[in-house]
Amino acid sequence: MSREADGTPIRLTQPEAETLARACCLRQGASQAVAIALTAATLTAEYRGLPALGFAHLLDYLDGFRQGRIDPRAEPQLSRPAPALVQSDARRGIAQLGFERAFEDLCTTANGFGLALFAQREAFTCGELGYYPRRLAERGLVALAFTNGPPLLAPQGSSRALYSTNPLAFAAQAADGRLLAIDQACSATAFVNLLRAAAADAPIPAGWALDENGLPTRNARDAVRGALLAFGGTRGANIALMVEVLAAGLTGANWSLDAGDFRQGACSPGSGLLVVAVAPRLLDDHFPERLGAQLTRLAAHGVHLPGITRTRARPGDTEALITLPASLYDQLRALA
């Protein structure tokens, strides 16, 4: 661990970051399995350059453990309603552990049947959605993921939030190791961007949000009390509705309108997570090579390839550093 010369940022090696995250979870009553699964997802978000979904978001989980929104010792209940389907009841626990318990089964099933589907209900919000399809893509599969949560987004025609930001994610890996990874919400911006702007008392762009009276606003603090807007108007709202049906309807999870707030209270959001994995080599032996060639061709035309350029540290990279603001580090140390 080291501090910059001005005494603010804290730099942690991977072992130090793992120790800190696990200690925070265990101190708040989490089981070893929950602590390990949540730590892995937290560090992955940090190394992907997504700090809002890393240690900063870990604070939401720790508060959820203390307040009762998350059962810190919940063991997901898995079942197989059909040969290619894995169903998980997270039992008010974290979303990551159910996926972790099913991961090897999903890979084996997809490679055997050509595809596999993971459907989970009764979980806390899933954190970085792209984490799930990327894990599968690194095992040679093509994967899609959908999730929902508490209501944050007002579709066109409504002045109140009816859906969550309802993100969807996709991942596929080329033969040369390049990982195409798409992870985006149906809202015009992420909710965390509203929180960041509100904390800085900074204005937000027009078209991002409504205030609590359902009127367009550029005031971030008013937007936090109001609702986000969908990207692209009705088209974005249509996609949000599709995700809602896939993530909440098919899984048996709470509709966003019925989900508890992930930031306060003792009620679990009861969120849903749907992940689909496809074995591309069963359809085309040369898919990884063809994907790599196509990515190269698109890059030559100046196309932005999501996920390709994000910095990643591999598990076991003990020299990779995570930089945390001193205030966040001090909060985490106190909780650990």
C-alpha positions in Angstrom: 0.0 0.0 0.0 1.3 3.5 -0.8 0.1 7.1 -0.8 0.8 9.8 -3.4 2.9 12.7 -2.4 -0.1 14.9 -1.7 -1.3 12.4 0.8 -4.7 11.6 -0.9 -4.9 8.5 -3.1 -4.2 5.1 -1.7 -2.6 2.4 -3.9 -3.3 -1.2 -3.1 -1.8 -4.3 -4.7 -4.2 -7.1 -5.6 -3.6 -9.1 -2.4 -4.1 -6.0 -0.3 -7.3 -5.1 -2.1 -8.6 -8.7 -1.8 -7.8 -8.7 1.9 -9.5 -5.4 2.5 -12.7 -6.3 0.6 -13.0 -9.7 2.2 -12.4 -8.3 5.7 -15.1 -5.7 5.1 -17.6 -8.4 4.1 -16.7 -10.8 6.9 -16.9 -8.1 9.5 -20.5 -7.3 8.4 -21.5 -11.0 8.9 -21.0 -12.4 5.4 -20.1 -16.0 4.9 -16.8 -16.9 3.4 -18.5 -17.8 0.1 -20.3 -14.5 -0.1 -17.1 -12.6 0.8 -15.1 -14.4 -1.9 -17.7 -13.9 -4.7 -18.3 -10.3 -3.9 -14.6 -9.5 -3.6 -13.9 -11.1 -7.1 -16.6 -8.9 -8.7 -15.4 -5.8 -6.9 -11.8 -6.1 -8.0 -12.8 -7.0 -11.5 -14.8 -3.7 -11.8 -11.9 -1.7 -10.5 -9.5 -3.3 -12.9 -11.9 -2.7 -15.8 -11.8 1.0 -15.0 -15.2 1.1 -13.4 -14.6 2.4 -9.9 -18.2 3.4 -9.3 -19.0 -0.3 -9.5 -16.0 -1.4 -7.5 -15.1 -0.5 -4.0 -17.5 2.5 -4.0 -20.3 0.1 -4.8 -19.1 -2.3 -2.2 -20.2 0.2 0.4 -23.8 -0.4 -0.8 -23.5 -4.1 -0.2 -21.9 -3.6 3.3 -24.7 -1.2 4.3 -27.2 -3.7 2.8 -25.7 -6.5 5.1 -26.1 -4.2 8.1 -29.6 -3.0 7.4 -31.1 -6.3 6.2 -31.5 -5.6 2.5 -29.1 -8.5 1.9 -28.8 -11.7 3.8 -25.0 -11.9 4.2 -25.0 -15.7 4.7 -27.7 -16.7 2.1 -26.8 -19.8 0.1 -28.6 -19.8 -3.3 -30.9 -22.7 -4.1 -30.2 -24.1 -7.6 -32.4 -26.4 -9.6 -32.6 -27.8 -13.1 -36.2 -27.4 -14.5 -34.9 -28.5 -17.9 -31.6 -30.0 -19.3 -30.3 -26.6 -20.5 -31.8 -24.4 -17.8 -30.3 -23.5 -14.4 -32.6 -21.7 -12.0 -31.4 -19.9 -8.9 -33.2 -18.5 -6.0 -30.7 -16.2 -4.4 -32.8 -16.1 -1.2 -32.3 -12.4 -0.6 -28.5 -12.8 -1.0 -26.0 -11.3 -3.5 -26.5 -12.1 -7.2 -22.8 -13.0 -7.8 -22.9 -16.2 -5.6 -25.7 -17.9 -7.5 -23.9 -17.3 -10.8 -20.6 -18.5 -9.2 -22.3 -21.7 -8.0 -23.8 -22.3 -11.5 -20.8 -21.2 -13.6 -19.1 -24.5 -14.4 -22.5 -26.2 -15.0 -23.4 -23.4 -17.4 -20.2 -23.9 -19.4 -20.6 -27.7 -19.5 -24.2 -27.4 -20.5 -23.7 -24.8 -23.2 -20.9 -26.9 -24.7 -23.0 -30.0 -24.6 -26.4 -28.7 -25.7 -25.2 -25.7 -27.7 -26.7 -23.2 -25.2 -27.5 -22.8 -21.5 -29.7 -20.4 -19.7 -29.3 -19.1 -16.1 -32.4 -17.5 -14.5 -32.1 -16.0 -11.0 -34.6 -14.3 -8.7 -34.7 -12.8 -5.2 -31.2 -11.2 -5.3 -29.7 -7.8 -4.5 -28.8 -5.7 -7.6 -26.1 -7.5 -9.6 -23.4 -4.9 -9.7 -21.5 -4.7 -13.0 -23.7 -6.7 -15.4 -20.9 -7.1 -17.9 -19.0 -9.3 -15.4 -21.3 -12.2 -16.0 -21.1 -12.5 -19.9 -17.4 -11.7 -19.8 -16.7 -14.7 -17.5 -18.5 -17.0 -20.0 -16.9 -15.4 -23.1 -13.4 -16.1 -21.5 -14.4 -19.8 -21.7 -15.2 -19.6 -25.4 -18.9 -18.9 -25.2 -21.0 -16.0 -26.6 -23.2 -14.6 -23.8 -26.0 -12.2 -23.1 -27.2 -10.9 -19.8 -30.2 -8.9 -18.6 -31.1 -7.5 -15.2 -33.6 -5.2 -13.4 -33.9 -3.5 -10.0 -35.7 -0.7 -8.2 -37.6 1.8 -10.4 -35.4 4.6 -11.6 -36.5 5.3 -15.2 -39.6 7.0 -16.5 -40.6 5.7 -19.9 -42.1 8.1 -22.4 -45.7 8.9 -21.5 -45.0 8.6 -17.7 -43.9 11.2 -15.2 -42.7 8.7 -12.6 -40.1 5.9 -12.6 -41.6 2.5 -13.6 -38.5 0.5 -14.7 -35.0 0.2 -13.4 -32.2 1.4 -15.7 -32.5 -2.2 -17.0 -29.1 -2.8 -18.5 -28.2 -5.5 -21.0 -24.7 -6.9 -21.7 -23.0 -9.0 -24.3 -19.6 -10.6 -24.6 -17.7 -12.7 -27.2 -13.9 -13.5 -27.4 -11.9 -13.6 -30.6 -9.2 -16.2 -31.2 -6.4 -13.7 -30.4 -7.9 -13.0 -27.0 -9.6 -9.7 -27.8 -12.9 -9.6 -25.8 -15.8 -7.7 -27.3 -17.9 -6.6 -24.3 -21.0 -4.4 -24.4 -22.7 -3.3 -21.2 -25.2 -0.5 -21.3 -28.3 0.7 -19.5 -31.5 1.7 -21.2 -31.4 5.1 -19.4 -29.8 8.2 -21.0 -27.1 7.9 -18.3 -26.2 5.8 -15.3 -27.8 6.6 -12.0 -24.4 6.9 -10.5 -23.7 9.8 -12.8 -26.7 11.7 -11.2 -25.3 11.0 -7.8 -21.9 12.2 -8.7 -23.3 15.4 -10.3 -25.5 16.0 -7.2 -22.5 15.6 -4.9 -20.6 18.2 -6.9 -23.6 20.4 -7.3 -23.0 20.3 -11.1 -25.7 20.7 -13.8 -26.6 17.7 -15.9 -27.4 17.7 -19.7 -30.9 18.2 -20.9 -32.7 14.9 -21.6 -31.2 13.0 -18.8 -33.9 13.2 -16.1 -37.1 14.5 -14.7 -37.6 16.1 -11.3 -40.0 14.8 -8.6 -42.9 16.7 -10.3 -42.2 14.9 -13.6 -40.8 18.0 -15.3 -37.5 18.0 -17.3 -34.6 19.2 -15.2 -30.9 19.9 -15.4 -30.5 20.1 -11.6 -28.8 16.8 -10.5 -30.2 17.0 -6.9 -33.8 17.4 -8.3 -33.1 14.5 -10.7 -32.0 12.1 -7.9 -35.4 12.7 -6.3 -37.1 12.3 -9.7 -36.5 9.8 -12.5 -34.1 9.1 -15.3 -35.2 9.2 -18.9 -34.6 6.4 -21.5 -32.1 7.0 -24.3 -33.7 7.5 -27.7 -37.2 8.2 -26.2 -39.7 5.5 -27.0 -37.1 3.2 -28.6 -35.0 3.1 -25.5 -38.1 2.6 -23.3 -39.1 -0.3 -25.5 -35.8 -2.0 -24.9 -36.1 -1.3 -21.2 -39.5 -3.0 -21.2 -38.1 -6.0 -23.1 -35.3 -6.3 -20.5 -37.9 -6.0 -17.7 -39.8 -9.0 -19.1 -36.7 -11.1 -19.6 -35.0 -10.2 -16.2 -38.1 -10.0 -14.0 -40.9 -11.8 -15.9 -39.1 -15.0 -17.0 -37.1 -15.4 -13.8 -40.0 -14.8 -11.4 -38.2 -11.9 -9.8 -39.8 -8.6 -8.6 -41.0 -6.3 -11.3 -39.1 -3.0 -10.9 -42.3 -1.3 -9.5 -42.3 -3.9 -6.7 -38.5 -3.8 -6.0 -37.2 -2.4 -2.7 -34.7 0.5 -2.7 -31.1 -0.8 -2.9 -29.8 2.2 -0.9 -32.1 2.2 2.2 -34.5 0.2 4.3 -34.6 -3.5 5.1 -36.5 -4.7 2.0 -34.5 -6.7 -0.6 -34.9 -5.4 -4.2 -35.6 -9.1 -5.2 -33.9 -8.4 -8.6 -33.8 -10.8 -11.5 -30.8 -11.8 -13.6 -31.1 -13.8 -16.9 -27.9 -15.0 -18.6 -27.8 -16.9 -21.9 -24.7 -18.7 -23.1 -24.2 -20.1 -26.6 -21.4 -22.4 -27.8 -20.3 -20.8 -31.1 -18.0 -23.6 -32.3 -21.0 -25.9 -32.6 -22.4 -23.6 -35.2 -19.1 -22.5 -36.8 -15.7 -24.0 -36.1 -14.0 -20.8 -37.2 -16.1 -18.3 -35.2 -13.3 -17.0 -33.0 -11.0 -16.5 -36.0 -13.7 -14.9 -38.0 -14.7 -12.6 -35.1 -11.1 -11.5 -34.7 -10.8 -10.7 -38.4 -14.0 -8.7 -38.4 -12.9 -6.7 -35.3 -9.6 -5.9 -37.1 -11.5 -4.8 -40.2 -13.9 -2.6 -38.2 -11.0 -1.0 -36.2 -9.3 -0.1 -39.5 -12.5 1.9 -40.3 -12.2 3.8 -37.0 -15.1 1.9 -35.3 -15.1 2.0 -31.5 -15.0 -1.6 -30.3 -16.5 -1.7 -26.7 -14.5 -3.6 -24.1 -11.4 -4.1 -26.3 -9.3 -1.3 -24.9 -10.3 -1.5 -21.2 -7.5 -2.3 -18.9 -7.7 -5.7 -17.3 -5.7 -7.4 -14.6 -5.7 -11.2 -14.6 -6.3 -13.1 -11.3 -2.9 -13.6 -9.6 -1.4 -10.4 -11.0 0.0 -9.4 -7.6 1.6 -6.3 -9.0 -1.5 -4.7 -10.4 -2.6 -1.7 -8.4 -5.9 -0.3 -7.5 -6.1 3.4 -6.5 -8.7 4.5 -4.0 -9.5 8.0 -2.8 -8.3 8.4 0.8 -11.8 9.1 2.1 -13.1 5.8 0.6 -10.2 3.9 1.8 -10.7 5.2 5.4 -14.4 4.2 5.3 -13.5 0.7 4.2 -10.8 0.4 6.8 -13.2 1.4 9.5 -15.7 -1.2 8.3 -13.0 -3.9 8.1 
